[in-house]
Amino acid sequence: MNRRAVFFVYLYMKYLITTVFLVLVLWGLTLGSEPAKPVEFPDKPANAKGNKTPTPEIPEPQVITMSQGEKVYYKAGVVEKIEIEGAIANPTMPLEFVACADGGKAYESLVVLKCKPWNVQLALILAGLKEGGGPKSFGDTAKPTGDLVLVYISWEKDNKTVSYRVEELLIDSGTKKPLDLVGWSFSGSMFVDETDYDTGKPTGKKIYLADIEKNIIASWHDPAAILNIPTQGNLYLPYKELLPPAGTKIIMTIRPPNPKELEELKKVNAVVAEREKKLKEEREKQEKEDKTK
């Protein structure tokens, strides 16, 4: 027998011996083991405390604090609300503004806020709100566009927090009733050409108008304001019976409405728009009659 044949015989015997050995081992393990039991699955996945469904983790709210202390609250990447500190103003004229920043027209505003107007605009954008278009001029009767938001004012009274929708704190100078709960349009302020103070010539730069005028929320249409009333607008008076004294510290909260709240806002605005239309028609009719006399 040649060497090659011997080699193949060796491999065959090695393979045979190994196979027999494995068969004997497995047979021995089978004889010594208990019969297999069916696998039982619990009705619910178990956690460390027992057979209960694990409670999903709810992410904690996060806060971004901006340069003037404005706070942007968000959860799971979604902005929930914006909070701005301020104080009740002491207006000496009918209100054209709900809110202005420090240095603004406090004499015709409900509250004065500690904020940088551009920070407010940026926070609204972070909240996913779409900026619309504002009035072309001060008092422009054309209604502004933009996503609607809810605005609240809260303060401490007798160790409790008092909170109102801002519309509830305004009295319509015409109807003598509180403003309808119409919300506020994110019309956005304007960027305008900067003018050199000494020469009166354009500098070639753009400036954010709300940072100059300090107007945040307007109840009388204003192109510089960030939020405008979505209705035709009017002059309003402070609801003094509800409001705390001038100088009282407040928190203004601005937030997007949920779907149900948004639907309600649209309904209220439709009713107000129809009422304003009828009033306008009556006024024009009266003016026409007066001219014919």
C-alpha positions in Angstrom: 0.0 0.0 0.0 1.5 3.3 -1.0 1.8 6.3 1.3 -1.2 8.2 -0.3 -3.6 5.3 0.4 -2.3 5.0 4.0 -3.0 8.7 4.5 -6.7 8.4 3.3 -7.2 5.3 5.5 -5.9 7.4 8.5 -8.3 10.2 7.8 -11.3 7.9 7.4 -10.6 6.1 10.7 -10.1 9.4 12.5 -13.5 10.7 11.2 -15.2 7.4 12.2 -13.8 7.4 15.7 -14.8 11.1 16.2 -18.3 10.5 15.0 -18.9 7.5 17.3 -17.5 9.5 20.2 -19.9 12.4 19.7 -22.9 10.0 19.2 -22.1 8.3 22.6 -21.8 11.6 24.4 -25.1 13.0 23.1 -26.8 9.7 23.9 -25.5 9.9 27.5 -26.7 13.5 27.9 -30.2 12.6 26.6 -30.5 9.7 29.1 -29.5 11.8 32.0 -31.7 14.9 31.3 -35.3 15.5 32.2 -38.0 15.6 29.6 -38.2 19.0 27.9 -40.9 21.3 29.2 -43.0 23.6 27.0 -41.9 27.2 27.1 -44.3 29.4 29.0 -44.7 33.0 27.9 -46.2 35.5 30.5 -49.3 37.5 29.4 -47.4 40.7 29.8 -43.7 41.5 29.6 -42.2 41.6 33.1 -40.1 44.4 34.6 -38.1 44.5 37.7 -41.2 44.7 39.9 -43.1 41.8 38.4 -45.5 40.9 35.6 -46.4 44.4 34.7 -46.0 46.4 31.5 -43.1 48.7 31.8 -44.2 52.4 32.1 -42.7 54.3 29.1 -40.3 57.0 30.1 -41.7 60.6 29.7 -39.0 63.1 28.8 -38.5 65.9 31.3 -39.3 69.4 30.0 -36.2 71.4 29.0 -35.7 75.1 29.2 -33.7 77.5 27.1 -33.0 80.8 28.8 -32.4 83.7 26.3 -30.3 86.8 26.8 -32.9 88.9 28.7 -34.3 86.0 30.8 -37.0 84.9 28.3 -37.6 81.2 28.8 -38.5 78.7 26.1 -39.9 75.4 27.4 -39.7 72.4 25.2 -40.2 68.6 25.4 -39.1 65.9 23.0 -37.9 68.7 20.7 -41.3 70.5 20.6 -41.6 74.0 22.1 -44.6 74.1 24.5 -44.6 77.7 25.7 -42.6 80.9 26.1 -42.5 82.8 29.4 -41.4 86.4 29.8 -41.2 88.4 33.0 -42.7 91.9 33.2 -44.9 94.2 35.2 -48.4 95.8 34.9 -48.0 99.2 33.3 -49.7 102.4 34.3 -51.2 103.7 31.0 -52.5 107.2 30.8 -54.2 106.7 27.4 -56.5 104.1 25.8 -54.5 101.0 25.0 -53.0 100.5 21.6 -50.7 97.8 22.8 -51.0 94.8 25.1 -47.3 94.5 25.6 -44.2 96.5 24.9 -40.5 96.0 26.0 -38.7 98.2 28.4 -38.3 101.7 26.9 -41.5 101.3 24.8 -44.9 103.0 24.8 -45.8 102.1 28.4 -48.3 105.0 28.5 -50.6 103.1 26.1 -49.7 99.4 27.0 -51.2 97.0 29.4 -47.8 95.5 30.5 -44.1 96.2 30.1 -41.9 93.1 29.4 -38.3 92.4 30.2 -37.2 91.1 26.9 -35.4 91.7 23.6 -38.1 91.8 20.9 -36.0 89.8 18.5 -35.7 87.0 21.1 -39.5 86.8 21.2 -39.6 86.5 17.4 -37.0 83.8 17.5 -38.8 81.9 20.2 -42.0 81.9 18.2 -40.1 80.6 15.2 -38.5 77.8 17.4 -42.1 76.9 18.4 -42.8 76.0 14.8 -45.1 78.9 14.2 -45.4 80.4 10.8 -44.9 84.2 10.4 -47.5 85.9 8.3 -47.8 89.5 7.2 -48.4 92.6 9.3 -50.2 95.8 8.7 -48.7 98.1 6.1 -49.1 101.2 8.3 -50.2 102.0 11.9 -53.9 101.6 12.2 -54.2 99.8 8.9 -57.6 98.1 8.9 -56.4 95.1 6.8 -56.2 92.1 9.0 -52.8 90.6 9.7 -52.0 87.0 8.9 -49.9 84.4 10.6 -50.4 81.5 13.0 -52.6 82.2 15.9 -51.2 81.9 19.5 -52.7 82.1 23.0 -51.4 84.7 25.4 -51.8 84.6 29.2 -50.9 87.0 32.0 -50.4 85.6 35.5 -49.4 87.2 38.9 -49.4 86.3 42.6 -52.3 87.2 44.7 -52.8 86.0 48.3 -50.1 83.4 47.8 -51.9 82.0 44.8 -51.2 82.3 41.1 -53.9 84.2 39.2 -54.0 83.7 35.4 -56.1 85.2 32.6 -56.2 85.1 28.8 -55.0 88.6 27.9 -58.3 89.3 26.0 -60.2 89.0 29.3 -58.2 92.0 30.7 -59.1 94.4 27.9 -62.4 96.3 27.6 -63.5 97.3 24.1 -64.0 101.1 24.2 -66.9 100.7 21.8 -68.9 97.8 23.2 -67.8 98.3 26.9 -67.3 94.6 27.0 -64.2 92.4 27.3 -62.5 91.5 24.0 -63.6 88.3 22.3 -61.2 85.4 22.8 -59.7 85.8 19.3 -56.1 84.9 20.0 -53.2 86.8 18.4 -51.6 86.6 14.9 -47.9 86.0 14.6 -47.6 88.7 11.9 -43.9 89.3 12.7 -42.2 92.6 12.8 -40.4 94.2 9.8 -36.8 94.7 8.7 -36.2 98.2 7.5 -33.3 100.2 6.1 -31.1 101.7 8.8 -30.6 105.5 8.5 -27.5 107.4 9.7 -28.6 109.7 12.5 -26.3 112.6 11.5 -26.6 112.5 7.7 -30.1 111.0 7.3 -28.7 108.7 4.6 -29.2 104.9 4.4 -26.2 102.9 5.9 -26.9 99.9 3.7 -27.8 97.8 6.8 -31.2 96.4 7.8 -32.6 96.8 11.3 -35.4 94.9 13.1 -38.2 97.4 13.7 -39.5 95.8 16.9 -36.1 96.3 18.5 -36.3 100.0 17.7 -40.0 100.6 18.5 -40.2 98.1 21.4 -43.7 96.9 20.4 -44.5 93.3 21.2 -48.3 92.8 21.0 -50.6 95.3 19.3 -54.3 95.7 19.8 -54.3 98.5 17.3 -52.7 97.3 14.1 -49.0 98.1 14.0 -46.3 97.0 11.5 -43.6 97.1 14.1 -45.4 94.7 16.5 -44.6 90.9 16.6 -48.1 89.8 17.4 -51.2 91.7 16.1 -54.8 91.3 16.9 -56.4 89.2 14.2 -59.6 91.2 14.0 -60.1 94.7 12.7 -58.7 96.1 15.9 -59.8 98.9 18.2 -58.9 101.0 21.2 -59.2 99.2 24.5 -59.2 100.1 28.2 -57.6 98.1 31.1 -60.1 95.9 33.0 -59.2 97.5 36.3 -61.6 95.3 38.4 -59.5 92.2 37.4 -56.1 93.7 37.1 -53.6 94.1 40.1 -52.0 97.5 40.8 -49.5 99.1 38.4 -46.0 97.8 39.0 -47.2 94.3 40.0 -44.8 91.6 38.7 -46.3 89.4 36.0 -45.4 86.5 33.8 -46.6 86.5 30.2 -47.0 83.1 28.6 -47.3 82.7 24.9 -48.0 79.2 23.5 -49.4 77.5 20.3 -53.0 76.3 20.6 -53.8 72.6 20.5 -56.0 71.4 17.6 -59.2 71.9 19.6 -58.3 75.4 20.8 -57.3 76.3 17.2 -60.7 75.2 15.9 -62.4 77.4 18.6 -60.2 80.4 17.7 -61.3 80.1 14.1 -64.9 79.9 15.0 -64.7 83.0 17.3 -62.8 85.0 14.6 -65.4 84.1 12.0 -68.2 85.4 14.2 -66.2 88.6 15.0 -65.5 89.1 11.2 -69.2 88.8 10.4 -70.1 91.3 13.1 -67.4 93.8 11.9 -68.7 93.4 8.4 -72.2 94.4 9.4 -71.0 97.3 11.5 -69.0 98.6 8.5 -72.0 98.3 6.2 -74.2 100.2 8.7 -71.5 102.9 9.1 -71.2 103.3 5.3 -74.9 103.4 4.9 -75.2 106.1 7.6 -72.5 108.2 6.0 -74.2 108.0 2.7 -77.5 109.1 4.2 -75.8 112.0 6.0 -74.3 113.2 2.7 -77.8 113.3 1.0 -79.3 115.4 3.7 
